[in-house]
Amino acid sequence: MSAEDRRNLHAFRDYVVKTLDPTYILSHMAPWFKDDEVQHIQAEKNNKGTMEAASLFLKFLLECQEEGWFRGFLDALGHAGYSGLYEAIETWDFQKIESLEEYRSLLKRLQPEFKTTVNPKDILPEISQCLISQECEEIIQVCSNKGLMAGAEKMVECLLRSDKENWPKTLKLALEMEESKFSELWIVDKDAKNVEPKVLEDDEMETSDIQIFYKEESECQNLSQSSSPPSAASPTCTPLKPRNYQLELTLPAKEGKNTLICAPTGCGKTLVSLLICEHHLKKFPQERKGKVVFFAIQLPLYEQQKSIFSDYFEKLGYKVAGISGVTAETVSVEQIVENNDIIILTPQILVNSLRNGTIPSLSVFTLMIFDECHNTGKNHPYNMIMFNYIDQKLGGSSDPLPQVIGLTASVGTGDAKNTKEAMEYICRLCASLDTAVIATVKDNLEELEEVAYKPQKFFRKVESRTTDRFKCIISQLMRETENLAKSIFDELGTVTLENVSQIQNRSFGTQKYEQWIVSVQKACMVVQLPDKDEESRICKALYLYTSHLRKYNDALMINEHARMKDALDYLKDFFADVRSAGFDETEQDLTRRFEEKLKELESVSMDLSNENPKLKDLSFILQEEYHLNPESRTILFVKTRALVDALKKWIEENSELSFLNPGILTGRGKTNQNTGMTLPAQKCALDAFRTDGDKKILIATSVADEGIDIAECNLVILYEYVGNVIRMIQTRGRGRAKGSKCFLLTSNADVIEKEKINIYKENMMNESILRLQTWNEAVFKEKILQIQMQEKFIRDSQAKVEPVPDKENKKLLCRKCKGFACYTADIRVVEDCHYTVVGDAFRKCYVSKLHPKPKTYGHFEKKAKIFCARENCCHDWGIHVKYKTFEIPVIKIESFVVEDIATGAQKLYGKWKDFPIEKIPFDATEMSK
């Protein structure tokens, strides 16, 4: 232990205090700590908190004179699992830990929303690698003893101390795997659409956030003609003999034509894609192999299709591999593509690989298959890939382009109002995919209808309550909470949240109101105040108010469509969780206001005269249908998970309906902590509905209209549930049994009108496809070419205009201590994307330390890290490299503040591409002088 190490530990003590819980390593420090010191540290944690205990621990540690204490401290960190802190102290490089500060700040302000929307038990297995093992045990213990909200608070506390540099991204992936709403607020990759060239100081490749769009899952039971389908959850089902209509759908593709295949949900489009893929690979001679890429938008579907393709093709001697956002950082995209015959991808992987040159062009593939291809529009990754394809096509490249196949249950009609406009919309989709053939089933329609039966549809207008005292009371509580939130807006003074503080035409108990809440929470993320403690306090208060408003809003939606009792139980459960968690002053005030109204709310909810008339109509339909056919199987679709739970309780407690023994099926996302189903739970629910004759009804959210394999049912009820034409076709496809019926129940005449419009649009879509199929193929190709040329012209003309370089000389100040670093006039650009500073003056402003991970990149040899030389700063500025024969610094703009010399105005830039500096190229002769 050198005196320098002791000084360094003292200098970097703030990082240690923020990260370390000393009670986890005290048992390893016994040789250097007295018993009374250990007890003092433990008492400090219990009485004042972890940071105070860590501060006291460091005080005792730095006073220690016994031999070997520093090595013992490092070993203790290693044993306890503090790998990040261990590495930082061993190299005296805290850059990685410092880079986590912005995520800690974000998580602090999002904490109120985190604890009300995230179930810590669900994401703990995924993020446990970012925590200390004792922390994981404590989180589980708190969940068991105090409830999920308190457990979520404990998880936030542990994440704020995490020394693992990947915890923000790991948390993001865990939230996305659980489809948590909190994922929308937890932004890790802030500029995924504009991936910069890899800079020297980045050791990790940037990958984009996984993007989630509408999906339609393939269904294993229709891979063959088998009359006893295997479980949909099993990805290993083996396709047998294809049906005739499936063979019909493959014909244009087998002729080598770019084809858009449109066929109903549940008809087995996965087998169609397998047959096309197999035919395509077999046609190539031995010396020139084909290469197929299959795109799946969502992670669960990616995993399923990867398994199906692997099981089918590996038996035939082909190599199959896959890459998703989860695995992209651990594998080489280039090698996976080069070494395999079939590659399953989430599309953003290919978008990134084309941008950074890992994949030089689409010509490396011979066939591309786009599942759910109706998403090919706007800025969807599918469209980004096809922009590349069309640019290559229209650019006159001699390199061969891959064949393109699109799969969908519905091409949609967009905003079309008539068949002519619908035809134009479909032509534009075909132009985006470069498909001149639309394949639908014509010759084998009768066989198709045996599989995908179209149920009869009925509309039922139902009545709502004429008076609603429950809604009046809750609305008053919401107005009071809004006023409290508005008082926070007043505190912001000149700092305003655009379009947030003024809410126009809002109605309590609506999805529009929920959207306003989300907009407030997102706006809070970018609020900046000079006083950071005040900024944190204000943002936390806003999150608390909006989280409570969201719960009230949910309760009003339950009350509108179910029983008052269920809505009140929902709120009582929420406030019970609030009490068992942190329960600060704001929460105490909000809870008191609710409890003041609780007696009146209970009285109103128990009044039988307040029964919901909608439920009477729903009960009548169910009783009538089961009287006509006691063996009926029903799926009841509703909008929210809270409503799923409420209707399940209503059926179970209704003596005339309890025989239905309801099951439930909801998505994996978390709108609150007590809802959301894991994949195994979804599988169990589906298996029970398929195999248990006593489970006569399944209450489901939209997850069941998105392609999950559901056994044949003869009754589908849409309870205040309607979407676009694509969703309607999917939902109705659930009722596959002959003689099946589909009821739409709603109190809103507009909902019925919208559903009738959807039916009209579906007919219009089918008519448009039929008309387009009569076109001469050459005429269709010419139409598509004209659209592609027009779209490319618009795209090129709207290309991002390069900003005019700012030639005014400016100062760069250290972002941490605001000390002067250099002038922009002295900055030079090396190989287009690396920035150095010339002149001896800059060298006096920084100190360097050997880089813990020296590497060579092209002409660059990374040798050291550079830090601000001002006392007690040591802010990381970048690296020191050997470039060819020159020793030069390479700086990163996010480490500096840019100050206008004339006005003194200061700006922050996260990336060099955002800073419109005049790019003066690095000149070797200038360095020689």
N, C-alpha and C positions, 0 to 999 in steps of 0.2 A: 504493500500500500504506500504510494508516494504522496507527498504533500500536495502535488498537483491533482491527484485523484480526489483527495479530500476537498480541495478548493472547487473542483468540478462538481462534486456531489452537492456542495453547498450552493453553487451557482445554478444548478439545474433542479434544485429542491422542489420548485413549484410543480414541475412535471410529475415528480414522484408523489407529492402530496395529493394531486388530482387523480392519480392512478391506483395507488397502493392501498389495500386494506391490510394493515400490519398484523391484525389478529390471525391472518391466514399463514403467516410465516414465523410467528413467535416461537413455535415449537422447534423450528430449525435453528433459532438464534440463541438457544439456551446457554451455550458456552460463553456468550458475550453480554448477556443481559441478566441483571439481578432479578430475583423473584418479585421484589417490591416494584421494580420498573415495569415488569410484565403486567402486574396487577394494575398499575397506574395507567398503562396504555389501554388495557381492556375497559377500565372504568371510564376513561376519556371517550372511548367509542360509545359506550352505553349512555353517557350523560350528555355529550356534546356532538358526537357524530364521527363518521369515518375520517374526514379530512383533518379534523383536530387531532384524532388519534395518530394519523400518519405524520403530522407535524411534530408531535411529541416523540414518536418513534425515531424520526430523523435527528431530533435534538440529542437524544440519548446515543444514537449511533455515531454521530459526529464527535461526541465527547469520548467515545470509546478509545482506550489506549492498548488493549490487549492485541497480541499478534494474530493476524489472519482474519480479523473481523470483516474486512472488505470482501475477501474471497468468499467468506462464509455468507455474507449478505447476497452476493451474486448466486451462490449455490442454492440459497433459500428461495430466491426468486424463481430459479429454474425448477426446483422441486414443486413449488406451489402452482406453477403454470403461467407465470408472468413472463412469457417468452419475448414479448415486445419490449417491455421495460428492461429485461435482461440484456437484450441486444443494444438498446439505446445507451445504457450505462457502460457496457463493455466497450463500445466504440465512441462514446460521448457524442452521439449523433441522434438528436431527438426530433429529426425532421418528420418521421412517420407519425410519431405521437402528436406532434404539433399540427400535422395536416388533418387530424381528426377533430380539431377544435370547432370548425364550422358545423360539423355534424352533431357535436355535443350541444352547441347552441340551438340548432334546429330541433333536436329531440327535447330539450328543456322546454321550448315554447310549445311543442306539440304534445307535451305530456298529458294534459287533460283529455285530449282526444284519444291518445294511445290507450289510456286506462279504461275508456268506455267502449272502445271498438276492438281491441286486440285480446284474444284469449291466450295468455302466456303459455298454457300447457300445450297448445297446438303448435306453436312455433319454437318452443324450447329445444326439441330434438335437432332442428335445423341450425339453431344459433348457439348451441351448447359449446361448440368449438371456439367461440369467441369469448367465452366466460370461464371463470375459475370453477373447478368441479364443486367446491363448497358453495359457490354462489348458486349453481343449478339446484343443489339440494335445498338451499334456503328458499328459493323461489317456489319450489314444489311445496315446501312446508307452509309458507305463507298462504299459498292458494288453498291448501287444505284447512288451515286454521282460521283465516280471515276472509277468504273469498277471492274470486278472480280479479276484481278491481285492485285489491291490495297487492295481489301477486304481480299484476301488471306494473304497479308503482315500483315494486321491488326490482322488477326486470329493468325498468328504465334506469333506476339507481345503479344497477350493475353495469349496464351498457355505457353509461356516462363515464365509468371508470375503466372500461375495456382498453387494453393496450394492443389489441389485435388490429392491424391496419385494414383488414378486410371486413370489419364488423358492419360498416354501413351497407356495403353491397350484399353481404350475407343476410342481413336483416331484410333488405329489399327483396331478395330471392325467396326468402321464407314467407314474406307477406304475399308475394305473387303466387307462390305454391298454394297458399291457403285462400287466394283470391280475396284478400282483405281490402276493405275500402281505405284503410289507412295507407295502403300502398300508393294511392293517388297523391297523398301529401308528402310521403317519404321519397324525395327526389334525390337520386344519387348521381346519375349521368345527366348533367344539366344541358348538354349540347350534343346529344347522341346523333342528331341529324347531320352535323358538320364535323366529321372526324378529321382532325388535323394530321399532317405527316407525323410520324413517330419522332419525338424529340429525345435528345440524349438522356435527359434526366429521368425519363419515364422508363421504368423497368417492366411495366405491365402494358399489354395491348388494350386499347380502349374497346369496349364492346357496348353495344346499344342496349337500352332497356328492352325487355321483352314487350312486344306490343300485343294487346289483346283485342280481337275483333270478333264479330259474329262467327260461330262455328257450327258445323254439322258433322257429327262423328260418324265414321263408317260403322256398319253393323255386321258383326261376325255371322249372325244367323243366316244372312242371305249371301254368304260366300258360295253356297251350294244349294242344291235342291233338297237337302236333308229336311225331312218333316219334323224332326225333333232337334231344334236348334240348340247349340251349346250356349253357355252363359256368355252374355255380351261382355262381361268384364274380363273374360279370358282372351288374351291376345293371341293365343296359340291355336285357335280353331283352324282346321285344315280344310281348304277349299276342295270340294269334290267336283262333280260334273256341273258346268255352268248351265244356266237356263238359256233358252233360245233368245229371249229379249236382251240378255246380257251379251250374248255373242253378236246380236244385231248392233248394239251400241259400240262394239269394238271395230266394226268394219272400216269406217273411214280412216281411223287411226292406223289400222294395220296396212292401209294403202300408203302410209307415210304422210298423210295430210294433217296439218294443224287443225285440231278439232276441239270444239266446246261441247262437252257431253252434259245434257240436262235431263235428269231423271229423278223420280220422286224419292223422298226420304224412305229408307228401309228397303230399297230394291237391290242393294248390294253393289254399289259403285266401287267399293274396294276391290272386289274380284275383277271387275271390268279393268281397273288400272293394273292389276297383276297380270291379266291376260295380254294387255297391250305391251306391258314392259317385257314380258317373256318373249313375245313375238319379235319385238324390236331387237333384243339382244341376240336372238338366234339368227337373225338375218345377216349379221356381220361376219365376214370371213375371219379365220383364225388369227391372221396377222394384224387385223385392225379391229380392236374391240369397241363395242358401244359403251357409253357411260350415261347413266340415268340419274337425274336428281328429282326427288319427290319432296314437295314443300308441304308442311303442316303448320298451321298458324299457332295453335296453342300447345303448351307443353304436354298435357295428358294425351292429346291426340298424336303428337309427335312420338311419344313413348309407345303408344298402341301400334301405330303404323310401322315403326321401326321393328317391333317384335313380329308383326305379321309378315313383313317383307323378308326379314331374316329367316323365319321358319320356312317360308315358301321357297326362297331362292338359294339358300345355302345348301339345301338338299340337291339342288341342280348344279352345284359347283361354282356358283357366283359368290363374290364377296360383297357383303352389305355392311355399312357403317352409318353412323349418324352424328350430327353435331347440333347442339341447341345452345341457348344463352347460358345454361348452367355449366356446360362442359367446354365452351369455346376457349376459355383461358388456359385449359390444361392440355389441349391437343393442338396439333398442327393442322390447320384447315387444308393447307397445300398438300400435305402427305396423305390425309384422309381421302381427298379427292383423287389424288394420283394413284393410290393403292387399292381402290375399291371400284366395283362395277356399278353399284347402286348406293347412292348417298341420300339419306333422309335429313332434311334441314328445316330449321325454323328460318323463314326467309331473310330476316335481318342479318343473319350470318353471311349470306352471299352478298347482300348489299354492302356490308362493311368490307368484305374481301375484295370486291370489285373496286371499291374506292381506294383501298390502300395497296392494291396491286398484287395481293396474295394470289388471287385468281386473275390472270391477265385478261381474259375475255370469256364470254359465254360459249365460245367455240370449243372449249375443253369438254363440253357435254354434247351428247347426241340426242337426248330426250329430256324435256322438262315437264313435270306433271304438277299442276297447281290445284290442290284441294281447296274447296270453297272459293272457286275462282271469281265469284261475283264480287269479291272484295277488291278486285283490281281497279282501283280508281284513286284519284287525288294523291295523297302522300303515303299511301299504304306501301309496305315493302314490296308487294307483288308488282306494283306499278313502277317502283324504282328499278326493279330488275328488268322489266319490259321496256323502260326508257332506254336502258343500255342496249337491249336487243334491237329495238327499232332504230336507234342511232347507228348501230352497226349495219343494219339492213339498208337504210337510206344513204349511208355514207359510202356505199359502193365497195365495201370490204370483200376481198376474195375468200376470206376464211368462211367455212361452212357454218351455218347457224343450226342450233338444235331444233328438233321437232317439238311443238308445244301442244300439250293436252290440258284442258281445263275441265274440272268436275264441279257440278253444282246441282242442287235440287230446284233452284229458282234463279233465273238471271235477273229478275226484278224488272221494274219499268221506270224507276226514278220518279221524276215529277211529271211524267207524260200524262196528258189529258185525253189523248185519243190514240188510235192504232198507229197512225203515221208517226207521231212523236215517240211512241213506244218502240217502233221499228228503228228509229234513229238512235234511241238510247241503247238498244241491243247491238246495233252496228258499231257504236262507239266502244262497247265492252269487247266486241270481237276484234276491233281495231287495236285496242290496248293489248289483247292477247295474241294478235296476229293470227286469228283463227278464221278461216274462210268457210268452214263447215260447222253447222250446228247439228249434232246427233241427238235425236230423240227416238223413242220407241214408236214404230208405226205398224210394222208387220206382225208384231206379237203383243198387241195391246191387251188381248184377252188374258194372256198368261200374266202380264204385268199387273192387271187389275186384281188377279187372284192374290197377289202379294201386297199391293199397295191400294187397298180398297178406299174409295172416297165416301166418307160418311154423309148422311143427310144433315142439313144444318137448320137450326131453329133459333129465332130471336125472341127473348122474353124481357119486356120492359117491366121492372119491379119498382115499388115505391120506397122512398126513404122516410125516416121519421118526420113528422110535421113540426114537432118541437123537440129541442135537444138541450136540456139543462146541463148535461155533462159537458157538452161542447162549449157552452157559455162560460162555465167555471174555468175550464182549461185555457180557453182563449184569453180570459182575464189574466191568468198566471203568465201566459206567454207575453202579453202586452207589458206586464210589470218587468219581466226578464229582458224584453227588448229595450225598455227605458234604462235599465241598468247598463246594458251594452252601449246604448247611445251616450250615456254619461262618460264612458270610456273614450268614445269617439271625440267628445268635447275636450278630453284631456290631451288628445293628440295635437290640438291647436292647429298649426299650419300644415302638419303632416296629415294628409287625408288618404283614405282608402277609396280609390276611384270606384264609383257605381256600387258601393257597399253600404255606406251609412244611410243613403236614401233608398228605401225599398218601395218600388212602385207596383200597384195593383197586385199585391201579394194576398194570398188566402191561406189561413192556417189549415193544416191537415191535408196538404197537397204535395205532390212531388216537386212542383215549382218552388215551393218554400224550402224544401230540402236542398235544391240546387243553390238557392241563395245562401244557405248556411255553408255549403261547400265553398262558395265564392269568397265568403268572409274569411274562412279558415286559410284559404290559399293566399289571400291578400295579406294576411297577418305574417306570412312567411317572409315578406320583403319589406316590412316596416323597419325603418332605421331611425334610431334616436341617439343623440349624443351620449345620454346616460344609459349604458347597457343594462344596468339593473332595472331602471324604469322601463326600458323597452321590454325586458323579460316579464316584468310584473303586468304590464298592460296586455301583452299578447296572451299570457296565461289566463288572465281574467276573461278576455274575449273568447278563448277556447272553451272555458268553463260555461259561459253563458250560452254559447251556440250549441254546445253538447247537450245542455239541458233543454234548449229549444227543440233540438232534434228529437229528443225523447218524447216531449209533449206532442210534437208533430206526428210521430209514429203512433202515439196513443189515440190521437184523433182519427187517424186512418183506420186503426183497428175498430174504434167505436163506430165509424161510418159503415163498416162492412160486417162487423160481428157484434158481440155483446158488450155492453158498457162494463160489465164485470171483468171481461178479459182485458179491456183497455186499462182499467184501474189496477188489476193485478200486475200488468206490465210495468206501470209506473211505481207501484209499491216495491217490486223486485229491484228496480233500478235504484231507488232511494235507499233501500237496505244495503245494496252494494256500496253506494257512496258513503254511507255511515261507517262501513267496515274498513274503508280505505283511508286515505290521508285526512279527509274531512277538514279542510282549512276554513277560514272565516267566510269566504265567498260561498263555499258549499253549505256551510251551516246556515247562512242566510237564506239560500235557495230552498234548502230542506225545510226550514221553519215556515216559509211561505206556503209550501205544498201541504205540510201537516196541518196548517190552519184551516185548509179547505177539505181535509181528508174525511171528516165526519159527514159533511154534506155530500161529498162524492160517493161515499159508501151508501148513504141513504138513497140517492138517485139511482145508483146502479142496481139496487135490490128491488126497485119498484117495477113490478111486472108490466105495468102500463107502458114502460119504456122499451119493451121488446122490439128488436129490429125487424121490420116487416120484410126485409130482404131475405132473412133467414127462414121466414114462413114459406116464401116461394121456393127457396132451395130445398127445404124439407119436403114440400109437396111434390116436386119433380122427382126427387130420390125415391120417395115412397111409391109414387105411381110407376116409375120404371122398374122397380124391384117387385112390384105386384104383378106387372106384365111378364117379367122374366127374372125369377129369383136367382138365376145364375149370372146375372149381369156383372160385368167388371167395369169399374169407373175410374177415370182420372179427373180430378177436380183441380183446375189450374187457378191460382191466385197470384197477386202481384208481389206480395212481400212474405218473408219468412215469419214475421210476427203474426201475420194473418193465417199462415199454415198452422201454427201452434194453437191459435184461438179457435179455428174451425175444428181442429182435432178434438179439443176439449169439449166444444159444443156438441159434436156428434157423440162422443163417449158419454156425455151427461144427459143426452136426449134419449128417453126411454123408447121412442119410436124408431130411432136410427142407430142405436148402439150396436145392433147386430152387424153393422157394416165393418166393425173392428178396423178403424182406419190406420193406414200406414202413411208415412210422410217421406218426401224427397225434396231436399233443397240443395242449393249450390254450396260450394266449399268456402265462398267468401264470408267475411264476418261483418255484419252490420251492427251487431252487438256481441257481447261475449258469450251468450248462451245459445247462439244459433250458428248455422253453418255445419255441413256434414263432411266428414273426411271421406276419401274414396272408398275405404273398406265399409264405412257406414252406409254410403250410397249403394254399394253392392249388396249389402245385407237387406236393405229396404227393397231393392228390385227383386232379389231372389225370393224374399218373403211374398211379394205381390204375385210373382210367377207361380210359386209352388204351393203356397198356403191358401187353400180354398176359403178359409175363414176371413182372409184379408180381402174384402170385396171392394175397397176404395183406396186410392192413393191420392193424397193431397200434395200438390207439387207447385213449385215456382217454375220460372222459365227454363231451369236446367233440364226439365223433362221434355221441352220442345226443341232442344238443341241436339238431337241425334242420339241420346242415350237409348239403348235397346230396352224397350218395354214390351212385355208380352201383349198379345192381342187383347184389346178391350172393346166393348161395344157401346160405351157411353163416355163422351168427353164433355165436361162442363167448364165453360170459361166464365169465371165469376169476376165480373168487373175487369176483364182481362182482354186486351186487344193490342196488336202491334202493327207492323207493316206487312206487306203482302208476303214477303219471304217467311217471316215468322208464322203467319197464318197457315201457309202451306205446310210448314214443319209441324205445327201443333195439331192440325187436323189429321196429319199423317199418323198420329198416335192411335187413332181409332181405326184399326185395320180389319176388325172382324166384319163379316157381311151382316148387313142390317144394322150397322152401327149408327149412332146419332151424335150430333154435336150441338149443345145448347150454349147460347151466349146470354147470360143474365146480367143486367145492368139497370141502374136507375137513371142513367144518363142517355138521353136520346142521341146525343152526339156520338157516343160510343157505338151504338147500333149503326148509325149512319157511316161511321168510319169503317166498320167491318163490312158493310155492304159495298163501300168503295173498294175495299181490299178484294172482295170477290169479283167486282167489275174489273179491277186491275189484273187479277189472275187470268180471267178470261181474255182480257186484252193482250196480256203477255203471250198466252198460248196461241192466239190468233196471229200475233205479230211473228212468232217463230215459224208458224206454218207458212205465212206469206214469204218470209225470207228464204225458207227452204225451197220455194218454187223458183227462186232467182237462178239464173245461169251462174255457174261457179266463177267464171271469168268476170262477169259483171260484179259479183259480190267482192271478188278480190280487188277490182278497180275501185269500188266504193271504199273499201277498207284502206287502200293505199292513199286515197285522197284525204281521208280523215287523219291518217298517220302524218301526212305531210303538213296538213293544217295545224295539227296539235304540236308537231315538232317546231314549226315556225313560231307559234305562240310561246312555246316553252323556251326557245332560244332567245326570243325578244324580251322575255321576262326574266332572263337569267340575271342573277345577282350582279348589280353594277359595282365594280370595284370602287371603293371610296377614294376621293381625291387625297393624295398624301399630304399630311400636315408638315410643312417645311419649317414651321416656327420652332426655334430651339426651346426645349423644356428641361426641367429638372426631374431626375429620378431620386426619390427619397425612400429610405428603408421603410417598409410598411409597418414595422414593429416600433422602431424608436424615432422615426421621421428624420433621421440623420441624412445628410446629403450623400449621394452615391456617385452620380455622374450627370452629364448633359446628354440629351438625345443626339446632339450633333456628333458625339463620339461613338455612337452605336453603329456597328457594321453587321451585315447579314451574311452568314456562312452557309453555302449550299441551300439557299432558299428558305430555310426554316430554323436556323440556329443563330442566336444573337450574342455578339461579343462586344466588348468595349475596348477601344484603343487608347493609348496614352498611359504614361506612368502614374498620373494622378489617381486613377481608379485603383491601381494596385495597393495604394496606401489605405484604401477604404475597406478592404476585406482581409480576413485571415483564412488560411486553408488548413484542412486536416486530411490525411490520407483517406481515400474512399474505401469503405468497408467491402464494396463489391466492384472492384475495377473491371472494366470490360472494354472491348474494342468493337466499334461500329464503323465499318467502312474505313474512311480516312481518319477517324477519331479514336483516340485512346483515352478513356475516362480514368483520371488518376486521383483526383482529390475533390473534396467538397469545399465550397467557399461560404463564409459567414460574415455578417456585419462585424466590423472590428471595434465598434463602440462598446465601451465597458457595460457589462450586464445586459447586452442585447443578444449577440450571437445568432441573429435571425438568418435562416438559410436563404442564400441568394442564388444558388445554382451549383455548378461544378467547374473544375479546372481540367482542361484536356490538352493532349498533344494532338494538334491538327497538322498532319504532314510533318513539317519540321518546326512548327511554331507552337509555343506554350501559350495558351489563351484561356481566359475565363469564358464560360457560357452562362448567361443569366436567364432567369425566368421572370416574366413581367408580373406574375401574381405575387412576387416578393416585394413589389415596389408601389409607391404612390407617385402618380405623374402630376407635377405642379407646373401651371402656366406661369412663366417668369413675370409677365406683365401684370396679370390680374391676381395671382396668388391662388386661383381656383385649382382644386385638386380633384383628380379622378382615379378610379380603380379599374383595372382591366384584368380579366381572368385568363386571357390568352392573347398571344401576340397578334393573331389575326383580327382581333377586335380593336387593336390600337393602330390608328391610321398614320403610322410613322412613315417618313420617307425612308425607303429601303435602299441604303447605300451598300453596295456589295463589298465584301471583304477583299482587300487588295494586298497581295503579298509584298509588292514594292513599297506600299505605305508602311508596312511593318518593318521592312529593312531599313527605312530611313529612321 
